[in-house]
């Protein structure tokens, strides 16, 4: 099985019910300007270290700008051994709209 899509509401529920890992793959400036609480910024420079140190059994949610790039990233992380991977539908843009 590959990655799954997850809505913002389902993400909120999942994060309340389970210990998850949330990563944000947007550029450093966008991440610094705002991100979902507890998100880890992942870039080409730290992705190998992240994978080496991550708990592959924890659900992994990938966030990008609009939920497009996160799909390819979620698939990539699934193939790196993460058991349960999700792409956050709507990305940070929709998240920010819902919390404002």
C-alpha positions, -999 to +999 in steps of 0.1 A: +000+000+000+012+035-008+006+068+009-029+081+017-045+115+015-056+131+047-080+160+052-072+187+077-100+176+099-088+140+098-052+151+105-064+170+136-082+139+148-052+116+140-028+139+158-050+139+189-054+101+189-018+090+181+017+102+183+026+113+148+055+128+129+046+159+109+071+172+083+069+204+062+087+204+029+082+240+019+111+264+015+129+276+046+115+312+044+079+300+042+085+276+071+100+303+092+071+326+084+046+301+097+040+264+101+018+239+118+028+233+155+054+206+160+062+204+122+098+194+113+113+213+083+127+188+058+150+198+030+175+181+007+201+190+033+185+171+063+163+144+047+189+116+051+195+124+088+157+126+094+151+092+078+180+076+098+166+090+131+129+087+125+105+062+140+093+044+109+063+029+128+048+063+136+023+078+112+041+104+090+021+134+076+038+155+049+028+191+044+036+214+015+020+246+001-012+232-014-011+195-010+005+187-044+043+183-037+035+164-005+020+136-025+053+127-042+071+132-009+047+110+010+052+083-017+090+087-014+089+084+024+067+053+022+093+037+000+120+046+025+103+024+051+076+045+068+047+022+074+019+048+073+024+080+052-001+108+045-002+138+022-020+167+039-048+178+015-047+215+009-013+219+025-003+247+048-024+272+027-057+255+037-045+249+072-038+286+077-072+295+063-089+272+087-071+285+118-075+322+109 
